[in-house]
Amino acid sequence: MPGLGFLIAVLVFSCTERASSYCPTFKAIHADNLICRQECLKTSEGTVYGTLNYHEDSQACLAALHASVINESGGHVHVQRSNQVFQHFFGAIRNRIKSETK
């Protein structure tokens, strides 16, 4: 499925305490920065599509962990939206996260 890619660099949307189970996909993020908390780094919180270029349906914090931008403790991430349309997003296992091909 073609889609816009997202590159992960050093992102601030916050999984707040009131909504700690809300761990957004790239599609749901309306800012370029994100704070990823540990509770958003559970593989049960979402799916990741791609490797280093991630599909907009990917859970952003898991993608950041997959890309080695943050560690298991979480952290700040900067989201860079790509103007390029990718036809394929290839999966891989990195940092305990198995991303899917889409």
N, CA, C and O atoms as a printed pandas DataFrame, in Angstrom:
     atom_number atom_name residue_name chain_id  residue_number  x_coord  y_coord  z_coord
0              1         N          MET        A               1    0.848   -1.165    0.000
1              2        CA          MET        A               1    0.000    0.000    0.000
2              3         C          MET        A               1    0.901    1.239    0.000
3              4         O          MET        A               1    1.662    1.421    0.950
4              5         N          PRO        A               2    0.849    2.086   -1.011
5              6        CA          PRO        A               2    1.668    3.296   -1.038
6              7         C          PRO        A               2    1.281    4.238    0.093
7              8         O          PRO        A               2    0.141    4.243    0.558
8              9         N          GLY        A               3    2.234    5.020    0.517
9             10        CA          GLY        A               3    1.949    5.988    1.568
10            11         C          GLY        A               3    3.128    6.882    1.796
11            12         O          GLY        A               3    4.230    6.612    1.319
12            13         N          LEU        A               4    2.898    7.961    2.533
13            14        CA          LEU        A               4    3.983    8.860    2.887
14            15         C          LEU        A               4    4.841    8.204    3.954
15            16         O          LEU        A               4    4.334    7.521    4.844
16            17         N          GLY        A               5    6.125    8.416    3.857
17            18        CA          GLY        A               5    7.038    7.854    4.837
18            19         C          GLY        A               5    7.357    8.857    5.929
19            20         O          GLY        A               5    7.191   10.063    5.748
20            21         N          PHE        A               6    7.804    8.363    7.033
21            22        CA          PHE        A               6    8.228    9.190    8.151
22            23         C          PHE        A               6    9.604    8.737    8.563
23            24         O          PHE        A               6    9.830    7.547    8.786
24            25         N          LEU        A               7   10.519    9.664    8.666
25            26        CA          LEU        A               7   11.855    9.370    9.138
26            27         C          LEU        A               7   11.911    9.729   10.607
27            28         O          LEU        A               7   11.291   10.700   11.042
28            29         N          ILE        A               8   12.642    8.960   11.358
29            30        CA          ILE        A               8   12.750    9.215   12.784
30            31         C          ILE        A               8   14.100    9.859   13.067
31            32         O          ILE        A               8   15.137    9.353   12.638
32            33         N          ALA        A               9   14.088   10.926   13.758
33            34        CA          ALA        A               9   15.324   11.552   14.217
34            35         C          ALA        A               9   15.175   11.793   15.715
35            36         O          ALA        A               9   14.220   11.305   16.318
36            37         N          VAL        A              10   16.149   12.576   16.365
37            38        CA          VAL        A              10   16.039   12.766   17.794
38            39         C          VAL        A              10   14.830   13.590   18.122
39            40         O          VAL        A              10   14.566   13.861   19.294
40            41         N          LEU        A              11   11.787   13.291   18.612
41            42        CA          LEU        A              11   10.436   13.760   18.496
42            43         C          LEU        A              11    9.977   14.304   19.808
43            44         O          LEU        A              11    8.840   14.759   19.924
44            45         N          VAL        A              12    7.196   16.615   20.028
45            46        CA          VAL        A              12    6.920   16.324   21.441
46            47         C          VAL        A              12    5.410   16.174   21.504
47            48         O          VAL        A              12    4.718   17.167   21.728
48            49         N          PHE        A              13    4.897   15.036   21.327
49            50        CA          PHE        A              13    3.564   14.611   21.706
50            51         C          PHE        A              13    3.778   13.792   22.960
51            52         O          PHE        A              13    4.772   13.073   23.057
52            53         N          SER        A              14    2.915   13.874   23.881
53            54        CA          SER        A              14    3.151   13.162   25.132
54            55         C          SER        A              14    2.037   12.173   25.415
55            56         O          SER        A              14    0.857   12.491   25.271
56            57         N          CYS        A              15    2.418   10.980   25.816
57            58        CA          CYS        A              15    1.449   10.037   26.370
58            59         C          CYS        A              15    1.208   10.531   27.794
59            60         O          CYS        A              15    2.021   10.264   28.679
60            61         N          THR        A              16    0.140   11.226   28.024
61            62        CA          THR        A              16   -0.092   11.837   29.329
62            63         C          THR        A              16   -0.520   10.791   30.348
63            64         O          THR        A              16   -0.886    9.674   29.984
64            65         N          GLU        A              17   -0.474   11.149   31.608
65            66        CA          GLU        A              17   -0.883   10.217   32.637
66            67         C          GLU        A              17   -2.368    9.901   32.537
67            68         O          GLU        A              17   -2.784    8.778   32.822
68            69         N          ARG        A              18   -3.171   10.883   32.133
69            70        CA          ARG        A              18   -4.612   10.640   32.004
70            71         C          ARG        A              18   -4.913    9.725   30.822
71            72         O          ARG        A              18   -5.901    8.991   30.834
72            73         N          ALA        A              19   -4.071    9.770   29.819
73            74        CA          ALA        A              19   -4.314    8.966   28.624
74            75         C          ALA        A              19   -3.063    8.169   28.283
75            76         O          ALA        A              19   -2.618    8.155   27.135
76            77         N          SER        A              20   -2.502    7.506   29.286
77            78        CA          SER        A              20   -1.233    6.810   29.076
78            79         C          SER        A              20   -1.346    5.666   28.079
79            80         O          SER        A              20   -0.336    5.241   27.519
80            81         N          SER        A              21   -2.552    5.161   27.847
81            82        CA          SER        A              21   -2.691    4.091   26.877
82            83         C          SER        A              21   -2.761    4.630   25.450
83            84         O          SER        A              21   -2.751    3.852   24.496
84            85         N          TYR        A              22   -2.832    5.963   25.292
85            86        CA          TYR        A              22   -2.880    6.548   23.966
86            87         C          TYR        A              22   -1.469    6.753   23.444
87            88         O          TYR        A              22   -0.764    7.675   23.854
88            89         N          CYS        A              23   -1.081    5.896   22.551
89            90        CA          CYS        A              23    0.249    5.939   21.961
90            91         C          CYS        A              23    0.035    6.077   20.456
91            92         O          CYS        A              23   -0.309    5.099   19.793
92            93         N          PRO        A              24    0.232    7.262   19.914
93            94        CA          PRO        A              24   -0.249    7.593   18.573
94            95         C          PRO        A              24    0.515    6.954   17.425
95            96         O          PRO        A              24    1.687    6.596   17.537
96            97         N          THR        A              25   -0.199    6.830   16.324
97            98        CA          THR        A              25    0.450    6.500   15.060
98            99         C          THR        A              25    0.965    7.811   14.477
99           100         O          THR        A              25    0.595    8.893   14.933
100          101         N          PHE        A              26    1.817    7.706   13.471
101          102        CA          PHE        A              26    2.302    8.924   12.822
102          103         C          PHE        A              26    1.142    9.741   12.255
103          104         O          PHE        A              26    1.166   10.971   12.283
104          105         N          LYS        A              27    0.138    9.050   11.747
105          106        CA          LYS        A              27   -1.031    9.720   11.159
106          107         C          LYS        A              27   -1.731   10.619   12.175
107          108         O          LYS        A              27   -2.290   11.653   11.811
108          109         N          ALA        A              28   -1.701   10.225   13.447
109          110        CA          ALA        A              28   -2.412   10.959   14.495
110          111         C          ALA        A              28   -1.592   12.100   15.100
111          112         O          ALA        A              28   -2.127   12.893   15.875
112          113         N          ILE        A              29   -0.325   12.194   14.766
113          114        CA          ILE        A              29    0.544   13.223   15.345
114          115         C          ILE        A              29    0.420   14.505   14.529
115          116         O          ILE        A              29    0.552   14.486   13.305
116          117         N          HIS        A              30    0.169   15.606   15.208
117          118        CA          HIS        A              30    0.033   16.895   14.526
118          119         C          HIS        A              30    1.163   17.854   14.886
119          120         O          HIS        A              30    1.076   19.057   14.641
120          121         N          ALA        A              31    2.222   17.302   15.470
121          122        CA          ALA        A              31    3.396   18.105   15.822
122          123         C          ALA        A              31    4.625   17.371   15.301
123          124         O          ALA        A              31    4.542   16.210   14.900
124          125         N          ASP        A              32    5.739   18.042   15.309
125          126        CA          ASP        A              32    6.968   17.414   14.836
126          127         C          ASP        A              32    7.766   16.779   15.960
127          128         O          ASP        A              32    8.767   16.104   15.718
128          129         N          ASN        A              33    7.322   16.996   17.187
129          130        CA          ASN        A              33    8.055   16.468   18.334
130          131         C          ASN        A              33    7.157   15.609   19.195
131          132         O          ASN        A              33    5.945   15.817   19.260
132          133         N          LEU        A              34    7.770   14.638   19.857
133          134        CA          LEU        A              34    7.032   13.650   20.632
134          135         C          LEU        A              34    7.864   13.254   21.844
135          136         O          LEU        A              34    9.085   13.126   21.745
136          137         N          ILE        A              35    7.220   13.063   22.969
137          138        CA          ILE        A              35    7.874   12.454   24.122
138          139         C          ILE        A              35    7.300   11.057   24.254
139          140         O          ILE        A              35    6.100   10.885   24.466
140          141         N          CYS        A              36    8.157   10.067   24.128
141          142        CA          CYS        A              36    7.715    8.676   24.242
142          143         C          CYS        A              36    7.997    8.184   25.648
143          144         O          CYS        A              36    9.142    8.198   26.101
144          145         N          ARG        A              37    6.970    7.757   26.325
145          146        CA          ARG        A              37    7.106    7.207   27.673
146          147         C          ARG        A              37    7.158    5.692   27.584
147          148         O          ARG        A              37    6.756    5.105   26.579
148          149         N          GLN        A              38    7.649    5.072   28.626
149          150        CA          GLN        A              38    7.808    3.617   28.645
150          151         C          GLN        A              38    6.529    2.865   28.324
151          152         O          GLN        A              38    6.561    1.833   27.655
152          153         N          GLU        A              39    5.402    3.382   28.802
153          154        CA          GLU        A              39    4.147    2.655   28.568
154          155         C          GLU        A              39    3.772    2.596   27.091
155          156         O          GLU        A              39    2.937    1.779   26.705
156          157         N          CYS        A              40    4.363    3.432   26.271
157          158        CA          CYS        A              40    4.113    3.397   24.823
158          159         C          CYS        A              40    5.094    2.494   24.090
159          160         O          CYS        A              40    5.046    2.403   22.863
160          161         N          LEU        A              41    5.978    1.830   24.815
161          162        CA          LEU        A              41    6.991    0.992   24.180
162          163         C          LEU        A              41    6.706   -0.492   24.324
163          164         O          LEU        A              41    7.581   -1.323   24.081
164          165         N          LYS        A              42    5.498   -0.822   24.715
165          166        CA          LYS        A              42    5.085   -2.222   24.787
166          167         C          LYS        A              42    4.620   -2.631   23.399
167          168         O          LYS        A              42    3.864   -1.903   22.756
168          169         N          THR        A              43    5.066   -3.787   22.934
169          170        CA          THR        A              43    4.683   -4.219   21.584
170          171         C          THR        A              43    3.178   -4.416   21.462
171          172         O          THR        A              43    2.649   -4.409   20.351
172          173         N          SER        A              44    2.479   -4.590   22.574
173          174        CA          SER        A              44    1.022   -4.726   22.530
174          175         C          SER        A              44    0.346   -3.391   22.230
175          176         O          SER        A              44   -0.855   -3.363   21.959
176          177         N          GLU        A              45    1.092   -2.276   22.273
177          178        CA          GLU        A              45    0.518   -0.946   22.049
178          179         C          GLU        A              45    0.347   -0.602   20.577
179          180         O          GLU        A              45   -0.262    0.420   20.259
180          181         N          GLY        A              46    0.862   -1.417   19.674
181          182        CA          GLY        A              46    0.696   -1.075   18.271
182          183         C          GLY        A              46    1.610   -1.856   17.354
183          184         O          GLY        A              46    2.328   -2.762   17.777
184          185         N          THR        A              47    1.565   -1.485   16.102
185          186        CA          THR        A              47    2.320   -2.155   15.054
186          187         C          THR        A              47    3.236   -1.147   14.379
187          188         O          THR        A              47    2.932    0.043   14.306
188          189         N          VAL        A              48    4.355   -1.643   13.890
189          190        CA          VAL        A              48    5.302   -0.826   13.141
190          191         C          VAL        A              48    5.387   -1.394   11.734
191          192         O          VAL        A              48    5.503   -2.606   11.555
192          193         N          TYR        A              49    5.329   -0.510   10.725
193          194        CA          TYR        A              49    5.464   -0.909    9.326
194          195         C          TYR        A              49    6.665   -0.195    8.731
195          196         O          TYR        A              49    6.694    1.034    8.673
196          197         N          GLY        A              50    7.664   -0.962    8.284
197          198        CA          GLY        A              50    8.833   -0.389    7.634
198          199         C          GLY        A              50   10.068   -0.466    8.497
199          200         O          GLY        A              50   10.028   -0.946    9.630
200          201         N          THR        A              51   11.172    0.017    7.943
201          202        CA          THR        A              51   12.455    0.073    8.630
202          203         C          THR        A              51   13.144    1.366    8.226
203          204         O          THR        A              51   13.487    1.551    7.059
204          205         N          LEU        A              52   13.346    2.249    9.171
205          206        CA          LEU        A              52   13.944    3.575    9.008
206          207         C          LEU        A              52   13.065    4.546    8.240
207          208         O          LEU        A              52   13.102    5.741    8.532
208          209         N          ASN        A              53   12.289    4.102    7.289
209          210        CA          ASN        A              53   11.167    4.862    6.719
210          211         C          ASN        A              53    9.928    4.106    7.158
211          212         O          ASN        A              53    9.784    2.920    6.861
212          213         N          TYR        A              54    9.027    4.787    7.868
213          214        CA          TYR        A              54    7.895    4.115    8.480
214          215         C          TYR        A              54    6.581    4.612    7.903
215          216         O          TYR        A              54    6.418    5.803    7.638
216          217         N          HIS        A              55    5.647    3.691    7.712
217          218        CA          HIS        A              55    4.314    4.014    7.206
218          219         C          HIS        A              55    3.549    4.819    8.254
219          220         O          HIS        A              55    3.775    4.655    9.453
220          221         N          GLU        A              56    2.654    5.678    7.807
221          222        CA          GLU        A              56    1.887    6.545    8.714
222          223         C          GLU        A              56    1.010    5.770    9.691
223          224         O          GLU        A              56    0.593    6.329   10.705
224          225         N          ASP        A              57    0.722    4.510    9.419
225          226        CA          ASP        A              57   -0.061    3.680   10.330
226          227         C          ASP        A              57    0.784    3.079   11.458
227          228         O          ASP        A              57    0.252    2.396   12.333
228          229         N          SER        A              58    2.091    3.330   11.440
229          230        CA          SER        A              58    2.987    2.805   12.475
230          231         C          SER        A              58    2.801    3.557   13.790
231          232         O          SER        A              58    2.573    4.767   13.796
232          233         N          GLN        A              59    2.899    2.828   14.904
233          234        CA          GLN        A              59    2.891    3.454   16.220
234          235         C          GLN        A              59    4.228    4.182   16.361
235          236         O          GLN        A              59    5.289    3.562   16.275
236          237         N          ALA        A              60    4.177    5.472   16.572
237          238        CA          ALA        A              60    5.359    6.332   16.483
238          239         C          ALA        A              60    6.455    5.981   17.486
239          240         O          ALA        A              60    7.629    5.943   17.117
240          241         N          CYS        A              61    6.104    5.728   18.730
241          242        CA          CYS        A              61    7.136    5.450   19.735
242          243         C          CYS        A              61    7.799    4.099   19.504
243          244         O          CYS        A              61    9.006    3.962   19.700
244          245         N          LEU        A              62    7.027    3.106   19.092
245          246        CA          LEU        A              62    7.633    1.818   18.766
246          247         C          LEU        A              62    8.556    1.948   17.558
247          248         O          LEU        A              62    9.607    1.308   17.510
248          249         N          ALA        A              63    8.174    2.773   16.581
249          250        CA          ALA        A              63    9.039    3.004   15.423
250          251         C          ALA        A              63   10.335    3.686   15.852
251          252         O          ALA        A              63   11.405    3.362   15.337
252          253         N          ALA        A              64   10.248    4.628   16.791
253          254        CA          ALA        A              64   11.448    5.308   17.285
254          255         C          ALA        A              64   12.379    4.331   17.991
255          256         O          ALA        A              64   13.597    4.418   17.834
256          257         N          LEU        A              65   11.823    3.403   18.765
257          258        CA          LEU        A              65   12.629    2.372   19.409
258          259         C          LEU        A              65   13.238    1.454   18.348
259          260         O          LEU        A              65   14.418    1.111   18.422
260          261         N          HIS        A              66   12.436    1.062   17.370
261          262        CA          HIS        A              66   12.899    0.209   16.274
262          263         C          HIS        A              66   14.068    0.855   15.535
263          264         O          HIS        A              66   15.002    0.168   15.124
264          265         N          ALA        A              67   14.016    2.173   15.369
265          266        CA          ALA        A              67   15.057    2.912   14.642
266          267         C          ALA        A              67   16.255    3.274   15.521
267          268         O          ALA        A              67   17.192    3.919   15.048
268          269         N          SER        A              68   16.237    2.873   16.780
269          270        CA          SER        A              68   17.314    3.167   17.743
270          271         C          SER        A              68   17.440    4.652   18.069
271          272         O          SER        A              68   18.517    5.112   18.449
272          273         N          VAL        A              69   16.353    5.402   17.924
273          274        CA          VAL        A              69   16.357    6.822   18.266
274          275         C          VAL        A              69   16.188    6.998   19.771
275          276         O          VAL        A              69   16.734    7.930   20.363
276          277         N          ILE        A              70   15.429    6.098   20.379
277          278        CA          ILE        A              70   15.254    6.087   21.834
278          279         C          ILE        A              70   15.576    4.688   22.334
279          280         O          ILE        A              70   15.708    3.750   21.548
280          281         N          ASN        A              71   15.702    4.559   23.645
281          282        CA          ASN        A              71   15.919    3.234   24.228
282          283         C          ASN        A              71   14.666    2.815   24.996
283          284         O          ASN        A              71   13.627    3.470   24.911
284          285         N          GLU        A              72   14.774    1.731   25.737
285          286        CA          GLU        A              72   13.626    1.175   26.474
286          287         C          GLU        A              72   13.056    2.133   27.517
287          288         O          GLU        A              72   11.938    1.930   27.990
288          289         N          SER        A              73   13.800    3.166   27.879
289          290        CA          SER        A              73   13.320    4.150   28.846
290          291         C          SER        A              73   12.454    5.219   28.202
291          292         O          SER        A              73   11.802    5.989   28.908
292          293         N          GLY        A              74   12.434    5.283   26.877
293          294        CA          GLY        A              74   11.682    6.317   26.166
294          295         C          GLY        A              74   12.556    7.512   25.894
295          296         O          GLY        A              74   13.781    7.432   25.981
296          297         N          GLY        A              75   11.918    8.637   25.559
297          298        CA          GLY        A              75   12.675    9.849   25.315
298          299         C          GLY        A              75   12.020   10.754   24.296
299          300         O          GLY        A              75   10.900   10.513   23.845
300          301         N          HIS        A              76   12.747   11.803   23.942
301          302        CA          HIS        A              76   12.279   12.792   22.977
302          303         C          HIS        A              76   12.590   12.318   21.558
303          304         O          HIS        A              76   13.655   11.759   21.296
304          305         N          VAL        A              77   11.651   12.548   20.656
305          306        CA          VAL        A              77   11.812   12.146   19.260
306          307         C          VAL        A              77   11.377   13.297   18.370
307          308         O          VAL        A              77   10.432   14.012   18.704
308          309         N          HIS        A              78   12.035   13.484   17.265
309          310        CA          HIS        A              78   11.646   14.476   16.262
310          311         C          HIS        A              78   11.153   13.718   15.033
311          312         O          HIS        A              78   11.860   12.852   14.518
312          313         N          VAL        A              79    9.951   14.035   14.560
313          314        CA          VAL        A              79    9.365   13.376   13.389
314          315         C          VAL        A              79    9.610   14.237   12.167
315          316         O          VAL        A              79    9.307   15.430   12.159
316          317         N          GLN        A              80   10.154   13.627   11.149
317          318        CA          GLN        A              80   10.367   14.330    9.890
318          319         C          GLN        A              80    9.488   13.670    8.830
319          320         O          GLN        A              80    9.685   12.507    8.479
320          321         N          ARG        A              81    8.536   14.417    8.338
321          322        CA          ARG        A              81    7.642   13.887    7.315
322          323         C          ARG        A              81    8.330   13.936    5.957
323          324         O          ARG        A              81    8.979   14.922    5.609
324          325         N          SER        A              82    8.180   12.873    5.209
325          326        CA          SER        A              82    8.805   12.799    3.896
326          327         C          SER        A              82    7.822   13.268    2.832
327          328         O          SER        A              82    6.629   12.973    2.910
328          329         N          ASN        A              83    8.313   13.988    1.853
329          330        CA          ASN        A              83    7.483   14.376    0.705
330          331         C          ASN        A              83    7.434   13.272   -0.330
331          332         O          ASN        A              83    6.653   13.331   -1.279
332          333         N          GLN        A              84    8.262   12.276   -0.145
333          334        CA          GLN        A              84    8.345   11.161   -1.082
334          335         C          GLN        A              84    7.262   10.137   -0.753
335          336         O          GLN        A              84    6.989    9.861    0.415
336          337         N          VAL        A              85    6.651    9.581   -1.791
337          338        CA          VAL        A              85    5.675    8.511   -1.607
338          339         C          VAL        A              85    6.406    7.191   -1.793
339          340         O          VAL        A              85    7.022    6.956   -2.832
340          341         N          PHE        A              86    6.338    6.337   -0.792
341          342        CA          PHE        A              86    6.986    5.033   -0.851
342          343         C          PHE        A              86    5.960    3.981   -1.259
343          344         O          PHE        A              86    4.834    3.973   -0.762
344          345         N          GLN        A              87    6.354    3.107   -2.157
345          346        CA          GLN        A              87    5.467    2.030   -2.606
346          347         C          GLN        A              87    5.477    0.850   -1.634
347          348         O          GLN        A              87    4.485    0.133   -1.501
348          349         N          HIS        A              88    6.608    0.660   -0.959
349          350        CA          HIS        A              88    6.760   -0.479   -0.061
350          351         C          HIS        A              88    7.463   -0.046    1.213
351          352         O          HIS        A              88    8.334    0.824    1.198
352          353         N          PHE        A              89    7.077   -0.658    2.297
353          354        CA          PHE        A              89    7.724   -0.479    3.582
354          355         C          PHE        A              89    8.126   -1.875    4.038
355          356         O          PHE        A              89    7.269   -2.725    4.277
356          357         N          PHE        A              90    9.422   -2.109    4.158
357          358        CA          PHE        A              90    9.925   -3.448    4.445
358          359         C          PHE        A              90   10.189   -3.637    5.921
359          360         O          PHE        A              90   10.782   -2.780    6.576
360          361         N          GLY        A              91    9.743   -4.766    6.438
361          362        CA          GLY        A              91    9.881   -5.074    7.847
362          363         C          GLY        A              91   11.241   -5.656    8.196
363          364         O          GLY        A              91   11.968   -6.148    7.333
364          365         N          ALA        A              92   11.565   -5.590    9.478
365          366        CA          ALA        A              92   12.804   -6.161   10.020
366          367         C          ALA        A              92   12.671   -6.238   11.536
367          368         O          ALA        A              92   11.811   -5.582   12.123
368          369         N          ILE        A              93   13.508   -7.026   12.155
369          370        CA          ILE        A              93   13.547   -7.092   13.617
370          371         C          ILE        A              93   14.734   -6.254   14.076
371          372         O          ILE        A              93   15.876   -6.503   13.691
372          373         N          ARG        A              94   14.440   -5.256   14.907
373          374        CA          ARG        A              94   15.474   -4.383   15.477
374          375         C          ARG        A              94   15.036   -4.004   16.885
375          376         O          ARG        A              94   13.875   -3.662   17.107
376          377         N          ASN        A              95   15.951   -4.064   17.822
377          378        CA          ASN        A              95   15.678   -3.662   19.210
378          379         C          ASN        A              95   14.425   -4.319   19.778
379          380         O          ASN        A              95   13.606   -3.655   20.414
380          381         N          ARG        A              96   14.281   -5.583   19.554
381          382        CA          ARG        A              96   13.168   -6.446   20.006
382          383         C          ARG        A              96   11.841   -6.145   19.317
383          384         O          ARG        A              96   10.842   -6.800   19.615
384          385         N          ILE        A              97   11.802   -5.184   18.415
385          386        CA          ILE        A              97   10.571   -4.809   17.712
386          387         C          ILE        A              97   10.593   -5.439   16.320
387          388         O          ILE        A              97   11.528   -5.223   15.549
388          389         N          LYS        A              98    9.558   -6.218   16.004
389          390        CA          LYS        A              98    9.428   -6.798   14.666
390          391         C          LYS        A              98    8.500   -5.909   13.863
391          392         O          LYS        A              98    7.301   -5.843   14.136
392          393         N          SER        A              99    9.055   -5.223   12.867
393          394        CA          SER        A              99    8.209   -4.394   12.026
394          395         C          SER        A              99    7.674   -5.244   10.878
395          396         O          SER        A              99    8.272   -6.251   10.499
396          397         N          GLU        A             100    6.554   -4.825   10.343
397          398        CA          GLU        A             100    5.881   -5.560    9.279
398          399         C          GLU        A             100    6.165   -4.904    7.926
399          400         O          GLU        A             100    6.514   -3.727    7.843
400          401         N          THR        A             101    6.006   -5.695    6.886
401          402        CA          THR        A             101    6.086   -5.179    5.512
402          403         C          THR        A             101    4.694   -4.744    5.108
403          404         O          THR        A             101    3.709   -5.420    5.406
404          405         N          LYS        A             102    4.617   -3.598    4.419
405          406        CA          LYS        A             102    3.310   -3.096    3.988
406          407         C          LYS        A             102    3.450   -2.507    2.602
407          408         O          LYS        A             102    2.472   -2.021    2.035
